[in-house]
């Protein structure tokens, strides 16, 4: 083919470029411009595989060089996929209506003062355990309200300097003010019959009794006092007959 004498050609100019050639030159010019202005490391869809080729993670296409990938990003397929992805993300990001929380109606009472009370210190004649009985009167207690109690450490209050040797017992019932009693901070025995509460809705009286657990010294003294002073006592001496389940006894 005569490239010098084509229609519209100029002598020495190589002739008029076809539309295909013009498009190739234009794409190359755009590629060089894009490489100067676009940072591919910030493109979330650009990836270089283990073979050294370039991939578009959005369109799942393979490219031989960076220019080919940049040209692909300006094409119709990539732009359509970008639009579909944005639409899907906008749909997924649509905030759902927040669930309506159930409103709890808080009760408000006007305090009418402190309730009457009676404190009784007791000692069990059999075990020697010390106990305290509280009786708190709530004649004007609100309907449906049952008195509550709790133990509070001395480090929770701000009325006086904390002392680990003491604790507080609090009683509360609306519309009365909360009252507290300062008691020794010892271990409470919560065994059967040692710790109990009772609310009498007829007389509007609240009772609580708790006992202190005996110390090891007190338990040892109690066992020593209960030991018989005379008669027979058992000794840890094995029986001569190993089949005899009874231990030998010695006379004091």
Secondary structure as UniProt FT lines:
FT   TURN            7..8
FT   TURN            11..14
FT   HELIX           19..37
FT   HELIX           40..42
FT   TURN            44..45
FT   STRAND          46..48
FT   TURN            50..51
FT   STRAND          54..56
FT   TURN            57..60
FT   STRAND          61..63
FT   HELIX           66..73
FT   HELIX           76..92
FT   STRAND          116..123
FT   TURN            125..127
FT   STRAND          130..137
FT   TURN            139..140
FT   TURN            143..144
FT   STRAND          148..153
FT   TURN            154..155
FT   TURN            164..165
FT   STRAND          166..172
FT   TURN            174..175
FT   STRAND          179..184
FT   STRAND          188..189
FT   TURN            192..194
FT   STRAND          195..200
FT   TURN            201..204
FT   STRAND          205..212
FT   HELIX           216..226
FT   STRAND          232..234
FT   TURN            242..243
FT   STRAND          249..251
//
